Amino acid sequence: MHDEIKKYLAESLAKKRGLTFYINGNTVNGYVTRIVDDETVEVTNQTSTKVLVILTRLDAVAMS
């Protein structure tokens, strides 16, 4: 995983700052609630209490 992505994930976790994850042409919005390991993070948003994002499938991430 790229260091810059790790930085975004850590900031989202610490500050509950929203991110947009771009995965295979789809988007998932939310903030990181837990970094599971180097390949997976848990995200929450307004519609789902838990979303697991597999970072190896990630195309891009944007900070809101």
C-alpha positions as CSV (number, residue, x, y, z in Angstrom):
1,M,0.0,0.0,0.0
2,H,1.2,3.5,-0.8
3,D,2.4,5.7,2.0
4,E,0.1,8.5,1.0
5,I,-2.9,6.2,1.2
6,K,-1.8,5.1,4.7
7,K,-1.7,8.7,5.6
8,Y,-5.2,9.4,4.4
9,L,-6.5,6.3,6.2
10,A,-4.8,7.2,9.5
11,E,-6.1,10.8,9.3
12,S,-9.6,9.5,8.6
13,L,-9.4,7.2,11.6
14,A,-8.0,9.8,14.0
15,K,-10.2,12.7,12.9
16,K,-13.3,10.8,11.6
17,R,-12.7,12.6,8.3
18,G,-14.6,11.3,5.3
19,L,-13.0,9.5,2.4
20,T,-14.3,8.4,-0.9
21,F,-13.0,5.0,-2.0
22,Y,-13.0,4.2,-5.7
23,I,-13.2,0.5,-6.3
24,N,-13.7,-1.1,-9.7
25,G,-15.8,1.8,-11.0
26,N,-17.9,2.1,-7.9
27,T,-17.6,4.5,-5.0
28,V,-17.9,4.0,-1.2
29,N,-18.1,7.0,1.0
30,G,-17.3,7.0,4.7
31,Y,-14.7,7.3,7.4
32,V,-12.3,4.7,8.7
33,T,-13.3,3.1,12.0
34,R,-10.6,0.4,12.2
35,I,-7.5,-0.5,10.3
36,V,-7.7,-4.3,10.2
37,D,-4.4,-5.0,8.6
38,D,-2.2,-3.8,5.7
39,E,-4.9,-4.9,3.2
40,T,-8.2,-4.2,4.8
41,V,-10.0,-1.3,6.6
42,E,-13.4,-1.0,8.2
43,V,-15.4,2.0,7.1
44,T,-18.8,3.3,8.3
45,N,-21.1,5.7,6.6
46,Q,-24.7,6.9,6.8
47,T,-26.2,3.8,5.2
48,S,-24.0,1.0,6.6
49,T,-22.5,0.5,10.0
50,K,-19.6,-1.6,8.7
51,V,-18.1,-1.8,5.3
52,L,-14.8,-3.8,4.8
53,V,-12.7,-2.3,2.1
54,I,-10.0,-4.5,0.6
55,L,-7.2,-2.1,-0.3
56,T,-5.6,-4.3,-3.0
57,R,-8.8,-3.7,-5.0
58,L,-8.7,0.1,-4.5
59,D,-8.3,2.3,-7.6
60,A,-8.1,5.6,-5.8
61,V,-9.0,7.4,-2.6
62,A,-10.1,11.0,-2.1
63,M,-10.4,13.0,1.1
64,S,-13.6,14.9,1.6
